[in-house]
Amino acid sequence: MANKLSVKTRNESLLRLRGWKKTRGRDSIEKEFIFKDFISAFSWMTNISLLAEKMDHHPEWFNVYNKVSVTLSTHDAGGITQLDIKLATAMDRSAKKY
């Protein structure tokens, strides 16, 4: 099981992630991705779903047309872990392709 990050480590990690922020009232991070159209958004989600399955770490997300709102938290650890930072980094990298 992944260990929950300290507040200091979480904050340092967030500084390196572009556009991600701590969720208000919850120990999670969030970001809204905006794509050119629905197909791009859904294609990105499909790509990320394969990665998330390999990581056994699944995002909370919500899609409307070209927008995908993502929330990451490691439920087993009760908060943000290195898995969330790793998945957020991969999501950012992948989004550039769409």
C-alpha positions in Angstrom: 0.0 0.0 0.0 1.2 3.5 -0.8 1.9 5.9 2.0 0.1 9.2 2.3 2.3 12.2 1.5 3.2 14.7 4.2 1.8 18.2 3.7 5.3 19.5 2.8 5.9 16.8 0.2 2.4 17.2 -1.2 2.9 20.9 -1.6 6.3 20.5 -3.1 4.9 18.0 -5.6 2.0 20.3 -6.5 4.5 23.0 -7.4 5.9 20.8 -10.1 2.5 19.9 -11.5 1.0 22.4 -13.9 -2.5 23.4 -13.2 -3.2 20.9 -10.4 -4.5 22.1 -7.1 -5.4 20.7 -3.7 -9.1 19.9 -3.6 -11.0 22.1 -1.1 -12.2 20.2 1.9 -10.7 16.9 0.8 -7.2 15.2 0.8 -7.0 15.0 -3.0 -5.8 17.0 -6.0 -7.8 18.1 -9.0 -7.5 19.6 -12.5 -9.7 20.3 -15.4 -8.4 19.3 -18.8 -9.8 21.0 -21.9 -9.5 19.5 -25.4 -10.4 20.6 -28.8 -13.5 18.4 -29.0 -15.3 15.4 -27.6 -13.3 12.8 -29.6 -10.0 14.2 -28.3 -11.3 14.2 -24.7 -12.6 10.7 -24.9 -9.5 9.4 -26.7 -7.4 10.9 -23.9 -9.6 9.2 -21.3 -9.3 5.9 -23.1 -5.5 6.2 -23.2 -5.3 7.1 -19.5 -7.7 4.3 -18.5 -5.2 1.8 -19.8 -2.4 3.4 -17.9 -4.5 3.6 -14.7 -5.4 -0.1 -15.0 -1.7 -1.0 -15.2 -1.0 1.2 -12.2 -4.1 -0.3 -10.4 -4.8 3.4 -9.5 -8.0 4.8 -10.9 -9.0 8.4 -11.2 -12.3 10.0 -10.3 -13.3 11.9 -13.4 -16.2 13.6 -15.1 -16.5 14.4 -18.8 -18.8 16.8 -20.6 -18.0 17.4 -24.3 -14.4 18.6 -24.5 -13.8 19.0 -20.7 -12.6 16.3 -18.3 -12.5 17.1 -14.6 -10.1 14.8 -12.7 -9.7 14.2 -9.0 -6.9 12.0 -7.6 -6.6 10.5 -4.2 -5.4 7.1 -2.9 -8.4 5.8 -1.0 -6.5 3.0 0.7 -4.1 5.5 2.1 -6.8 8.1 3.0 -5.2 10.9 0.9 -2.6 11.9 -1.6 0.2 9.5 -2.3 3.1 9.3 -4.8 0.7 7.2 -7.0 -1.5 10.4 -7.5 1.5 12.5 -8.4 2.7 9.9 -10.8 -0.7 9.6 -12.5 -1.1 13.4 -12.6 2.3 13.7 -14.3 1.3 11.0 -16.9 -2.0 12.7 -17.5 -0.3 16.1 -18.2 2.2 14.5 -20.5 -0.5 12.5 -22.4 -2.8 15.5 -22.7 -0.2 17.3 -24.9 -0.7 14.7 -27.6 -4.5 15.6 -27.9 
